[in-house]
Amino acid sequence: EFEAHPLPSPYGIHYNWRFGDGSPPMQGRRVAHTYAQSGIFNVCVSVNNTISSMEACAEVFVFEEIADLTAKSSSPTELHSPTVVQARLGSGNNITWTFSMGDGEIYTTSTPHISHKYVTEGNYTVNVTAANAVSFGWTPVSVQVFVFQVVRMEPSGCVQERTLVNFQAWVSGNASAHLYEWSFGDGSPNETHQGNPTVSHTYRTSGKYHLSLRLSSGVNKATKANFFNWMCVQPALTNI
């Protein structure tokens, strides 16, 4: 809604409005116009009282209402490695973004993404807010921050000699992103697997063997984790 305020008097005046978007002009002291798209428009009103005429213009910013806000993160992420949160809108312009990271840190930016390093492992809820002059939207994003480690390995007891044994490691984070280096302690060659936490091996003779796994992070190549286990290898019973 627009209104003209001519001086010294608003009476006996002809008003002609142009809205800067190519729409037809309108007449009257008070007019209403609906913009079909967002942007910056130059609105002008010409006044004429048959004796003199003048024109006044104003710049108008038309905002698009915020809708369909979504967000995602690079979680799960390693402790002290960057966690990236990315937001998206179905509609909306001239947005101010606020990222509340769940650990007391809050970022306000004009871009729909942020990178943050957590200093404590745990599960966090990131609150993402998009706002402009006419609307706002909000959505939460769950983030998991973990310590890079081998949690456990199976089997952990005794195994039978001359039998194929399937070993599996349970690790923190995305298991398919890591590099696994296995050493079986029996003089056989080490085995390296990318993205696969399982391996198969046959011990030829009974005894105790030092099984080790060296894990390399798929996110930060400098991050390593080691796991050691004594394997008890026994022969099968043949007679009693």
Secondary structure, 3 states (H helix, E strand, C coil): CEECCCCCCCCCCEEEEECCCCCCCEECCEECCCCCCCEEEEEEEEEECCCCEEEEEEEEEECCCCECCEEEECCCEECCCEEEEEEECCECCCCEEEEECCCCCEEEECCCEEEEECCCCEEEEEEEEEECCCCEEEEEEEEEEECCCEEEEECCCEEECCCEEEEEEEECCCHHHCEEEEECCCCCCCEEEECCCEEEEECCCCEEEEEEEEEECCCCCCCEEEEEEEEEEECCCCCC
